[in-house]
């Protein structure tokens, strides 16, 4: 399983938040998967969401922090995929 991640701005939303968006794939096929987001500073869980049927997800997070994002394989046949040091733009 792999996660593709795009980080983009949405300044009209608020100056303090940025968007993190991506797609979850399993063996090259987009899948719906669970996404967990944690603060890198203290490892507190901040969000638990699920990508849609095309694998897409997005969330707005405060820009002043770094995050660790991981996804779990729905089938349990693959290891978790982790993106570290994610900073919303």
C-alpha positions, 0 to 999 in steps of 0.5 A: 500500500502507498500514500500519495500526498499533495500539500497545497494552500487555501489562504481564503480559508484562514491564514493559520491553516493549510490543506493536506490532501492525498490518495491511498493506493494498494498495489497501484489501485486507489482504495478507501483506507483509514487515515490517522493524523498525529501531532509530531510534537507530542504524538497526540491523535488529531484526526481519524478519517477515511479516504473516499472510494477513489482513495482521495482525502483532504484535511485542513490543519494548523500550519505552525506544526508538523504532523505524522500521517499513516494509513492502514491496509483495510485487508490487513495484508500490508504494513501501515504506510507512514508520512512524517514531517508533513507541514500543511501549506 
